[in-house]
Amino acid sequence: MRTMRRMSVVVLGAVVAVGAAWAQPTGEDLVAWAFRHWDDVGSGRLANVVGWFGPEAGLAFLGTPGAGFYYGPDVAAAWRAFFAEVLVQGYALTGVTRAIPESGLVHGTLELATDRGPVVVDSYLRFSGDGMLLAADYVVTRGFALPVPVADGVVGGEEYRNAAEDRASGVVLHWTNGLVVLHAALRSPGTGWVAAGFDPVDRMQGANYVIAAVTATGLVIEDHYGTRPTSHRRDARDHVLRAGGNDECCPAVVEFVIPLDSSDPEDKALVPGQTYTVLLAYHRNSKSFTVFHTRRGSVTMTLEE
C-alpha cells in the first residue's frame, strides 16, 4: 500500500520568463512535477518512471549496486536494475523539499518501503520547461550499506570517490558528483572558518565560494562570489542545498551539496567531465568570515561523467 507524507516546501529565487518560446517553470510547477515523479518511483512503476526522462536525459545512481551514470536508452536499464534490487511498496517524503525555479531544480528525500526494509534516497531533479527530466541524481543513503556522500560532518574512508590535498594550506577537498549536484567536503588543519572557491577567473574573482565555520551553536555556511581578484561577498541567493560540520574530534570538517549549475550569475556552472581549479583557504581558529586567512592554496578537481 502506498503511503506518502509531504513535508514543508521551500521555493528559492525569483520567477522570470526566458525567451519567447520557453517559459521558466514556477516553483509550484517544479514541486508538482517532482511529487508526481516520486509517486511513480514510490509505486515501482518502471514505465512511468522512465517516461519522465527525455531522449537526451541522464541519470546518476549513488550508493546502489548499479551506481554510475546512465544516458538515453541506458536510463531504462538502470531503473529496471534498481527495481530488481528492491520491491518498492510505498514511500514517504521526509524533511524539506526545495525548488529553485531559475535552474529547474528540485531536491527532496524519499523513504521507500521495500521488501528489504526502509531505503532512504536523496533525490535531485532537474526539469526542462515542459516538465521532462533533463537529469536526475538518486543518492541512496540507507538500505544498501554502500559508501555514499552524506553531509553530516563526518568523512568516512570511502565516502567520496575523489580527494585532493593542497600542500600550501593543508586543506583537503573531497568530492563526488552526479549530473545535478556536487557533493563536497573540506578538511581543515584549523578549527576556524574554511572555504572553497570553484573555477576562479582572476585569482579570487569569478569564483563561486562556499565558506563555513563550525561554531558553538552549530554550522554557519554561506554562498559567496569572488567580486575582485582579492575580495568576495555574500551571494544574493544561497544555493547550498545540504550541509553539515563538526570540530569536536579533529580539526574542522565541513560537508555540503551544491548544484552543478544553479543558473545564478553569481555561481559557476560545473560540467561533468571537465577539470576546474578550486581555491582553498582556512583560518586556524577564527570563526569570523571577515578575518583574513591563515593559509591558502588551490587544487584541481575533475568531475566524473
Number of C-alpha atoms within 10 A of each C-alpha: 8 13 14 17 11 14 14 10 16 16 17 16 18 11 15 12 12 12 8 6 6 11 14 19 23 21 24 14 17 26 25 13 20 25 17 14 20 21 20 19 22 25 21 24 15 16 12 15 21 20 14 19 23 19 14 12 21 23 25 23 23 23 21 21 13 14 16 15 19 21 18 14 15 14 22 19 14 21 22 17 14 19 15 11 16 18 17 24 16 20 25 19 22 17 13 14 20 20 28 25 27 20 19 25 29 26 24 23 22 24 23 28 22 19 12 12 14 16 19 22 22 19 20 25 25 28 25 18 19 12 18 17 26 22 24 26 23 23 22 26 21 19 18 15 11 16 18 20 29 24 19 16 21 20 20 11 8 11 18 20 14 16 16 14 18 18 12 13 19 18 29 19 27 21 22 21 27 26 29 27 24 19 23 24 29 28 26 26 20 20 23 24 29 31 29 26 26 27 24 20 13 13 15 21 18 22 27 26 28 23 22 29 28 23 17 8 6 11 16 18 23 18 22 24 25 25 18 15 14 10 11 18 14 16 20 12 16 17 21 14 17 14 21 21 26 20 21 10 8 12 15 27 29 30 26 24 22 20 25 19 20 22 16 16 11 20 25 21 16 22 17 17 9 11 14 15 16 21 24 29 24 33 24 17 15 19 19 14 19 9 12 11 18 16 15 19 17 22 20 16 19 17 18 17 15
